[in-house]
Amino acid sequence: MNFVIDRIKQEEYHNKCSDKLNKKEVVTLQFDYRRLKGRIKEKCDTQAEYASKLGISEPVLSSRLNNLTNFTQEEIVKSLDILEIAPKQLKNYFFTPDVQ
C-alpha cells in the first residue's frame, strides 16, 4: 500500500515539475514609436507611402507600429534610408522602451 501511495506522490511531483518546465514565461518588449511616426509624416506624408517604400502592406506596418509584430532587420535598415535617419539615431526611433 505504501508503495502505491509513494508512486502516486512521485507522479504528482513529476507532473508539477513538468508543468513548470513547459510553461514558458514570455517577455515582450513594447516600444514607443511616436518619434518614428512623426518622422514618417515628415518624410513620407502618410504611413501608406512609407509602407509602400518599405515594401510592406499598410496592415503589416500598422501591426509593427502597434507592437503586435516586430520590425525586421531589413525593414529597419531600409527605414534609415527612406526616412533619412542617421545610424547613430536608430535607437531613438526603433528602440525607445514604451514605459507605461
N, CA and C atoms as an extended XYZ file, in Angstrom:
300
Properties=species:S:1:pos:R:3:atomname:S:1:resname:S:1:resid:I:1 pbc="F F F"
N         0.818       -1.193        0.000 N   MET     1
C         0.000        0.000        0.000 CA  MET     1
C         0.864        1.261        0.000 C   MET     1
N         1.907        1.306        0.828 N   ASN     2
C         2.793        2.461        0.874 CA  ASN     2
C         3.477        2.684       -0.459 C   ASN     2
N         3.792        1.582       -1.146 N   PHE     3
C         4.435        1.698       -2.454 CA  PHE     3
C         3.535        2.444       -3.434 C   PHE     3
N         2.255        2.117       -3.433 N   VAL     4
C         1.290        2.756       -4.331 CA  VAL     4
C         1.169        4.238       -4.002 C   VAL     4
N         1.098        4.586       -2.733 N   ILE     5
C         0.988        5.984       -2.313 CA  ILE     5
C         2.250        6.747       -2.703 C   ILE     5
N         3.431        6.145       -2.464 N   ASP     6
C         4.688        6.787       -2.844 CA  ASP     6
C         4.755        6.997       -4.356 C   ASP     6
N         4.300        6.034       -5.100 N   ARG     7
C         4.318        6.134       -6.564 CA  ARG     7
C         3.395        7.262       -7.039 C   ARG     7
N         2.243        7.384       -6.446 N   ILE     8
C         1.308        8.460       -6.784 CA  ILE     8
C         1.924        9.810       -6.458 C   ILE     8
N         2.555        9.933       -5.302 N   LYS     9
C         3.208       11.177       -4.913 CA  LYS     9
C         4.327       11.536       -5.891 C   LYS     9
N         5.089       10.524       -6.318 N   GLN    10
C         6.158       10.763       -7.292 CA  GLN    10
C         5.582       11.287       -8.601 C   GLN    10
N         4.506       10.699       -9.050 N   GLU    11
C         3.876       11.131      -10.310 CA  GLU    11
C         3.326       12.546      -10.182 C   GLU    11
N         2.707       12.865       -9.055 N   GLU    12
C         2.186       14.217       -8.845 CA  GLU    12
C         3.327       15.230       -8.844 C   GLU    12
N         4.422       14.895       -8.169 N   TYR    13
C         5.576       15.785       -8.127 CA  TYR    13
C         6.148       15.959       -9.536 C   TYR    13
N         6.283       14.867      -10.263 N   HIS    14
C         6.803       14.925      -11.631 CA  HIS    14
C         5.908       15.807      -12.511 C   HIS    14
N         4.605       15.655      -12.371 N   ASN    15
C         3.673       16.464      -13.175 CA  ASN    15
C         3.793       17.948      -12.847 C   ASN    15
N         3.935       18.284      -11.552 N   LYS    16
C         4.113       19.683      -11.165 CA  LYS    16
C         5.377       20.256      -11.774 C   LYS    16
N         6.463       19.504      -11.703 N   CYS    17
C         7.744       19.964      -12.259 CA  CYS    17
C         7.653       20.099      -13.772 C   CYS    17
N         7.025       19.154      -14.427 N   SER    18
C         6.886       19.202      -15.887 CA  SER    18
C         6.066       20.405      -16.308 C   SER    18
N         4.986       20.680      -15.563 N   ASP    19
C         4.154       21.836      -15.884 CA  ASP    19
C         4.962       23.117      -15.792 C   ASP    19
N         5.789       23.236      -14.760 N   LYS    20
C         6.606       24.434      -14.598 CA  LYS    20
C         7.613       24.568      -15.721 C   LYS    20
N         8.191       23.454      -16.145 N   LEU    21
C         9.172       23.497      -17.228 CA  LEU    21
C         8.519       23.806      -18.571 C   LEU    21
N         7.318       23.312      -18.761 N   ASN    22
C         6.636       23.505      -20.042 CA  ASN    22
C         6.032       24.896      -20.199 C   ASN    22
N         5.765       25.564      -19.086 N   LYS    23
C         5.214       26.916      -19.138 CA  LYS    23
C         6.356       27.894      -19.348 C   LYS    23
N         6.410       28.466      -20.515 N   LYS    24
C         7.468       29.419      -20.816 CA  LYS    24
C         6.970       30.817      -20.507 C   LYS    24
N         7.774       31.533      -19.774 N   GLU    25
C         7.428       32.906      -19.466 CA  GLU    25
C         7.865       33.768      -20.639 C   GLU    25
N         6.926       34.410      -21.269 N   VAL    26
C         7.218       35.227      -22.426 CA  VAL    26
C         7.259       36.691      -22.016 C   VAL    26
N         8.375       37.315      -22.307 N   VAL    27
C         8.523       38.728      -22.017 CA  VAL    27
C         8.546       39.462      -23.348 C   VAL    27
N         7.599       40.341      -23.541 N   THR    28
C         7.574       41.095      -24.790 CA  THR    28
C         7.912       42.545      -24.484 C   THR    28
N         8.828       43.043      -25.267 N   LEU    29
C         9.208       44.442      -25.119 CA  LEU    29
C         8.264       45.291      -25.949 C   LEU    29
N         7.818       46.361      -25.382 N   GLN    30
C         6.970       47.306      -26.092 CA  GLN    30
C         7.803       48.542      -26.376 C   GLN    30
N         7.720       49.017      -27.605 N   PHE    31
C         8.488       50.191      -27.983 CA  PHE    31
C         7.571       51.376      -28.254 C   PHE    31
N         8.087       52.556      -27.980 N   ASP    32
C         7.362       53.804      -28.212 CA  ASP    32
C         7.749       54.310      -29.601 C   ASP    32
N         6.824       54.258      -30.529 N   TYR    33
C         7.092       54.640      -31.911 CA  TYR    33
C         6.586       56.038      -32.257 C   TYR    33
N         6.294       56.858      -31.261 N   ARG    34
C         5.801       58.212      -31.550 CA  ARG    34
C         6.792       59.023      -32.380 C   ARG    34
N         8.053       58.949      -32.053 N   ARG    35
C         9.065       59.691      -32.810 CA  ARG    35
C         9.146       59.152      -34.247 C   ARG    35
N         9.081       57.845      -34.394 N   LEU    36
C         9.102       57.237      -35.729 CA  LEU    36
C         7.895       57.683      -36.544 C   LEU    36
N         6.735       57.700      -35.923 N   LYS    37
C         5.522       58.140      -36.628 CA  LYS    37
C         5.651       59.590      -37.088 C   LYS    37
N         6.245       60.428      -36.265 N   GLY    38
C         6.460       61.822      -36.647 CA  GLY    38
C         7.405       61.928      -37.833 C   GLY    38
N         8.457       61.114      -37.829 N   ARG    39
C         9.418       61.131      -38.931 CA  ARG    39
C         8.775       60.619      -40.215 C   ARG    39
N         7.919       59.629      -40.095 N   ILE    40
C         7.197       59.110      -41.260 CA  ILE    40
C         6.353       60.218      -41.872 C   ILE    40
N         5.634       60.946      -41.041 N   LYS    41
C         4.794       62.048      -41.523 CA  LYS    41
C         5.648       63.134      -42.175 C   LYS    41
N         6.792       63.427      -41.573 N   GLU    42
C         7.684       64.467      -42.067 CA  GLU    42
C         8.299       64.108      -43.423 C   GLU    42
N         8.708       62.849      -43.581 N   LYS    43
C         9.440       62.455      -44.789 CA  LYS    43
C         8.584       61.784      -45.859 C   LYS    43
N         7.481       61.165      -45.463 N   CYS    44
C         6.658       60.420      -46.431 CA  CYS    44
C         5.211       60.898      -46.499 C   CYS    44
N         4.833       61.813      -45.688 N   ASP    45
C         3.462       62.323      -45.594 CA  ASP    45
C         2.493       61.330      -44.957 C   ASP    45
N         2.442       60.102      -45.470 N   THR    46
C         1.479       59.137      -44.939 CA  THR    46
C         2.161       57.812      -44.602 C   THR    46
N         1.521       57.062      -43.733 N   GLN    47
C         2.014       55.726      -43.415 CA  GLN    47
C         1.886       54.812      -44.633 C   GLN    47
N         0.882       55.063      -45.458 N   ALA    48
C         0.697       54.257      -46.672 CA  ALA    48
C         1.894       54.411      -47.610 C   ALA    48
N         2.362       55.641      -47.768 N   GLU    49
C         3.511       55.889      -48.640 CA  GLU    49
C         4.767       55.239      -48.052 C   GLU    49
N         4.941       55.361      -46.761 N   TYR    50
C         6.094       54.743      -46.095 CA  TYR    50
C         6.054       53.223      -46.261 C   TYR    50
N         4.885       52.628      -46.032 N   ALA    51
C         4.740       51.177      -46.173 CA  ALA    51
C         5.098       50.739      -47.589 C   ALA    51
N         4.629       51.495      -48.573 N   SER    52
C         4.922       51.176      -49.969 CA  SER    52
C         6.424       51.225      -50.242 C   SER    52
N         7.087       52.276      -49.779 N   LYS    53
C         8.539       52.408      -49.974 CA  LYS    53
C         9.296       51.306      -49.238 C   LYS    53
N         8.743       50.881      -48.127 N   LEU    54
C         9.374       49.847      -47.317 CA  LEU    54
C         9.142       48.454      -47.907 C   LEU    54
N         8.106       48.345      -48.745 N   GLY    55
C         7.799       47.060      -49.374 CA  GLY    55
C         6.917       46.161      -48.538 C   GLY    55
N         6.099       46.783      -47.679 N   ILE    56
C         5.152       46.020      -46.866 CA  ILE    56
C         3.766       46.635      -47.010 C   ILE    56
N         2.754       45.908      -46.595 N   SER    57
C         1.386       46.425      -46.685 CA  SER    57
C         1.094       47.357      -45.514 C   SER    57
N         0.039       48.154      -45.672 N   GLU    58
C        -0.372       49.050      -44.587 CA  GLU    58
C        -0.758       48.285      -43.320 C   GLU    58
N        -1.495       47.163      -43.435 N   PRO    59
C        -1.820       46.415      -42.207 CA  PRO    59
C        -0.574       45.874      -41.489 C   PRO    59
N         0.428       45.459      -42.259 N   VAL    60
C         1.664       44.970      -41.633 CA  VAL    60
C         2.360       46.121      -40.906 C   VAL    60
N         2.431       47.281      -41.546 N   LEU    61
C         3.031       48.447      -40.890 CA  LEU    61
C         2.267       48.795      -39.619 C   LEU    61
N         0.965       48.761      -39.695 N   SER    62
C         0.142       49.054      -38.526 CA  SER    62
C         0.454       48.082      -37.381 C   SER    62
N         0.608       46.807      -37.701 N   SER    63
C         0.912       45.821      -36.657 CA  SER    63
C         2.290       46.092      -36.040 C   SER    63
N         3.224       46.599      -36.855 N   ARG    64
C         4.560       46.938      -36.333 CA  ARG    64
C         4.467       48.147      -35.393 C   ARG    64
N         3.781       49.187      -35.834 N   LEU    65
C         3.689       50.425      -35.058 CA  LEU    65
C         2.857       50.264      -33.789 C   LEU    65
N         2.027       49.217      -33.750 N   ASN    66
C         1.195       48.956      -32.573 CA  ASN    66
C         1.761       47.827      -31.705 C   ASN    66
N         3.036       47.487      -31.945 N   ASN    67
C         3.736       46.481      -31.139 CA  ASN    67
C         3.098       45.099      -31.181 C   ASN    67
N         2.420       44.777      -32.264 N   LEU    68
C         1.853       43.440      -32.398 CA  LEU    68
C         2.858       42.496      -33.048 C   LEU    68
N         3.687       43.043      -33.927 N   THR    69
C         4.781       42.306      -34.551 CA  THR    69
C         6.001       43.216      -34.556 C   THR    69
N         7.153       42.633      -34.774 N   ASN    70
C         8.394       43.401      -34.743 CA  ASN    70
C         8.857       43.785      -36.136 C   ASN    70
N         9.528       44.922      -36.231 N   PHE    71
C        10.191       45.296      -37.473 CA  PHE    71
C        11.318       44.294      -37.721 C   PHE    71
N        11.512       43.932      -38.984 N   THR    72
C        12.639       43.059      -39.312 CA  THR    72
C        13.895       43.908      -39.418 C   THR    72
N        15.033       43.266      -39.377 N   GLN    73
C        16.292       43.986      -39.537 CA  GLN    73
C        16.332       44.679      -40.895 C   GLN    73
N        15.859       43.995      -41.921 N   GLU    74
C        15.842       44.578      -43.264 CA  GLU    74
C        14.971       45.825      -43.320 C   GLU    74
N        13.811       45.791      -42.669 N   GLU    75
C        12.917       46.957      -42.648 CA  GLU    75
C        13.565       48.128      -41.915 C   GLU    75
N        14.263       47.842      -40.850 N   ILE    76
C        14.926       48.909      -40.092 CA  ILE    76
C        16.030       49.541      -40.934 C   ILE    76
N        16.826       48.719      -41.594 N   VAL    77
C        17.906       49.244      -42.428 CA  VAL    77
C        17.345       50.072      -43.581 C   VAL    77
N        16.279       49.586      -44.236 N   LYS    78
C        15.641       50.352      -45.320 CA  LYS    78
C        15.101       51.678      -44.800 C   LYS    78
N        14.558       51.640      -43.585 N   SER    79
C        13.968       52.840      -42.987 CA  SER    79
C        15.000       53.941      -42.781 C   SER    79
N        16.221       53.560      -42.467 N   LEU    80
C        17.281       54.563      -42.298 CA  LEU    80
C        17.411       55.402      -43.554 C   LEU    80
N        17.366       54.750      -44.695 N   ASP    81
C        17.489       55.447      -45.974 CA  ASP    81
C        16.210       56.220      -46.307 C   ASP    81
N        15.076       55.558      -46.212 N   ILE    82
C        13.793       56.178      -46.570 CA  ILE    82
C        13.521       57.428      -45.737 C   ILE    82
N        13.777       57.321      -44.443 N   LEU    83
C        13.442       58.403      -43.518 CA  LEU    83
C        14.621       59.315      -43.198 C   LEU    83
N        15.743       59.053      -43.845 N   GLU    84
C        16.954       59.850      -43.658 CA  GLU    84
C        17.326       59.946      -42.170 C   GLU    84
N        17.457       58.786      -41.571 N   ILE    85
C        17.830       58.686      -40.165 CA  ILE    85
C        19.298       58.278      -40.096 C   ILE    85
N        20.073       59.008      -39.326 N   ALA    86
C        21.479       58.656      -39.124 CA  ALA    86
C        21.553       57.378      -38.298 C   ALA    86
N        22.462       56.476      -38.652 N   PRO    87
C        22.577       55.223      -37.890 CA  PRO    87
C        22.705       55.430      -36.375 C   PRO    87
N        23.363       56.501      -35.960 N   LYS    88
C        23.514       56.771      -34.528 CA  LYS    88
C        22.177       57.093      -33.859 C   LYS    88
N        21.201       57.504      -34.656 N   GLN    89
C        19.882       57.863      -34.127 CA  GLN    89
C        18.879       56.708      -34.160 C   GLN    89
N        19.302       55.588      -34.684 N   LEU    90
C        18.433       54.423      -34.855 CA  LEU    90
C        17.660       54.070      -33.593 C   LEU    90
N        18.363       54.009      -32.466 N   LYS    91
C        17.709       53.603      -31.212 CA  LYS    91
C        16.590       54.561      -30.806 C   LYS    91
N        16.733       55.841      -31.158 N   ASN    92
C        15.709       56.820      -30.787 CA  ASN    92
C        14.394       56.597      -31.529 C   ASN    92
N        14.451       55.973      -32.685 N   TYR    93
C        13.255       55.746      -33.490 CA  TYR    93
C        12.685       54.336      -33.339 C   TYR    93
N        13.563       53.354      -33.168 N   PHE    94
C        13.097       51.966      -33.163 CA  PHE    94
C        13.216       51.255      -31.826 C   PHE    94
N        14.002       51.764      -30.906 N   PHE    95
C        14.246       51.012      -29.681 CA  PHE    95
C        14.045       51.833      -28.407 C   PHE    95
N        13.128       52.777      -28.442 N   THR    96
C        12.785       53.525      -27.244 CA  THR    96
C        11.735       52.728      -26.472 C   THR    96
N        12.047       52.279      -25.258 N   PRO    97
C        11.077       51.495      -24.492 CA  PRO    97
C         9.798       52.299      -24.231 C   PRO    97
N         8.682       51.622      -24.327 N   ASP    98
C         7.394       52.242      -24.025 CA  ASP    98
C         7.136       52.026      -22.541 C   ASP    98
N         7.272       53.072      -21.772 N   VAL    99
C         7.089       52.993      -20.317 CA  VAL    99
C         5.674       53.456      -19.992 C   VAL    99
N         4.922       52.563      -19.395 N   GLN   100
C         3.525       52.911      -19.066 CA  GLN   100
C         3.259       52.751      -17.603 C   GLN   100
